[in-house]
Amino acid sequence: MLNTIARAAFTRLFRPLARLLLRLGLTPDAVTYIGTIGVCAGALVFYPLGQLLWGTIVITVFVFCDMLDGIMARETGRNSLWGAFLDSTLDRIADSAVFIGLALWFFLGASDPLTALLALGCLVTGSLVSYVRARAEGLGVHAAGGIAERADRLLVTLVVTGLVGMGLPDIVLTVALGVLMIACCITILQRISSVRRQLLENHETS
C-alpha cells in the first residue's frame, strides 16, 4: 500500500540527492550494493547484540538507498532489466538479514523463542509474497499489491523494533511480528487469487 502512496513524495524529496550522487560518479547499481551491505551490517551486527535502536537507525539510513537507486536510474533514462533484477534480488537479501538479526537476538540473547520464531515466520512469508509476484510475472500476469507489500513490512518492523530499542516491552514487537506474519499470509492469498482470476480470464479469451 505504501508503494503507491509514498513513491511520488519520496521521488520529489530525494531527487536532488540522486542528482548529486550521479554527478559524483556513482551509478544506480553501486548505490544498490551499498544499501544492501549497509542494511545487512546493521541487522547482523547490531541486532544480535541487542542494540535494537542503533541497528534500526543504521538500517533505516541504508534503506533509503533502495529509493535512491530507482530515482537515479530514472534520472539517467537508463532503466534496465539488469538493474531491476539486481534490485529485486538484493532486496530479498536485505529483508532476510533484518529478520535473521532479530531472530538471533531473541533466540540467543533475550531467550524469547516465540518472538524469534515469529521473526523467522515473517522472513518466510515475506519471501513467499515476493515469490508469488515473481512467478506470476513469469507466467505473463500481474500479482502486485496486497496489504503487506515490502514497504509495509519494513515500516512496521523497523518502527516497532526501534521503539522496543527505546524501552517499550518486547511483547510489543512479538505482537507486531505476529500481526505482520498474518498480513503476509493474507497478501499471499490475495495475490494467488488475483493470478488465478487473470489466468482463467486469459484462458476464456484465448
N, C-alpha and C positions, 0 to 999 in steps of 0.2 A: 504493500500500500504506500509506503513512504517513497518508493522509487518514483511513482508518478507525481506525488505531491511536492517533493523536495528537489527534484532534478533541476528545474529551471532556476530556482533560487540559489542553489549551490553553484550552478554554472556562472551566474552573474557574480557571485561572491568570489569565486576562485579564478575567474578568467585572467585578472591582472597577474596573479602569481604564476599561472600556467604560461603566460606570455613571457614573463621574466625568466622562467626555467628554460624555455626554448631559446631565448637569447643567450643564456649561459651555456648552451650546447647540450643540455640534457634531452634525451629522447623519451617518448612515452614509455617504451619498453624498459628503459633504465629506471624510470620512476616506479613502474610496476614491480621491478625486482627490489628496489629499495623499500617500498612499502611492505612487501611480503616479509622481507628479512626483519624489518623493524617490528612488525606485529608478532612474528614468531619469537623474536628475542624477548619482547615484553611479556608474552604469555608464558614462555617456557623457562624464563629466568626468574621473573618476579612472582608470578602466581604460585609456583611450587614452594616458594619461601614464605608464603603467607602475606606478601606485600600486595594485597589486592588493589589498594588505591593507586600506588605507583605503577603497578602493572597496567591498570586501566588507563592511566594518563598516557603512558608510552604507547599503548596500543591505539588509543584514540588519535594521537598525533599522526601515526603512520597510516591509519585507516583513511585519512584524508588523501593520501597518495592514490588510493583507489578511485577517487573522484578526479584527481588531477590528471591522471594518465589519459582518461577518456576526453577531457576538455582539451588537453594538449594535442591529441590525435585529430580532433575536430578542427582545432585552430590551424593545423598544418594541412588539413584537407587530405590526410593520408590514412583514413580509417582502413584497416586491413583485416583480412580473415585471420592472419597470424596474430595480430595484436589482440583480437577478440578471443582467440583460443588461449593465448598466453594468460590474459587477464582472468578468464574464467577458471583456468587450471590453478593458477596461484591463489585465487580467492578461496578455493577449496582447501588448499594447504593452510592458509592463514586462519580460516574458520576452525579447522581441526585443531590447530595449535592452541587456540583460545580455550576450547573445551577440554583438551587434554591437560593443559596447565591447571585448570580448575579441578579436574578430576585428581590430578596428582596431589594437590594440596589437601583436598578433602579426604582422600584415601590415606595419605601418609602423614600429613601434618595435623589436620583438625580432627582426625579419627571420626569422620562423618561419612560412612559408606553410602547412605541414602543420597546425599547431595552429589557425591562423586558419581554414583550410578546415573543420576538424572542428567548430569553434565554429559556423560557418555551417550545417554539416550538422545540428548539434543544433537550431539555430533552425528549420530547415525540417522536420525530422522531428518535433520537439516541436509545431510548429504543426499538422502533419497528425494527430497524436494527438488534439489538441483538435477539429480539424475533423471527424474521423470521429465523435466523440461528438455534436457539434452536428448533423451531418447525419442521424445515426441518430435522434436525438430528434425531428427534423423529420419523420421517417417514422413516428413513434409507437413506437419501440423503444428499448432501452437499450444504451449502449455505454461504460459506465464501467469502471473497474478496469484491470488490466494491471500489468506490472512497472515501468513508468516513467510514473507519473502526475506531475502538475505539482509536487507537494510533493517527490517523489523527485528529479526533475530539478533543482529549485532547491537541495535539500540537497547533492547530490553536487557540483554546480557551485560553489556558494559555499564549501563546506568545503574542497574541493581548491584552488580559486583563492586562498582566504585562506592556506592552508598554503604554497602556492608564493610568495605575497607575503611570507611569513615566512622564506623561504630554501630551501624544497625545490626541486629542479631542475625546469625547465619540462616535462621529459619526463613527470613525474607527471601534470600537467594534460593533456598530449597523450593519454596512455593513458586517463585518466578520461573525456575527451570522446569518444574512440573507442568505449569501452565504453558510454557513455551513448547515443550515436547508434545503436549496435546494439540496445540495450534499447528505444529508441523504436521502431525498426523492428519488433521483436518485439511491442511493445504495439499497434502499428497492425494487425498481422496478427491478434492476439488479438481486437481489437475488431471487425475486419471479419468474422472467423469467427463471433463472437457475434451480430452483426447478421444475417448470412446464416442462421444457425440459427433465430433468432427469426422472421425473415420467412417461412422455409419452414414453421415450425410454425404461424404465423398463417394462412398460405395453406391448410394442411391442415385447420385447424379452422374455416375460414370456409365 
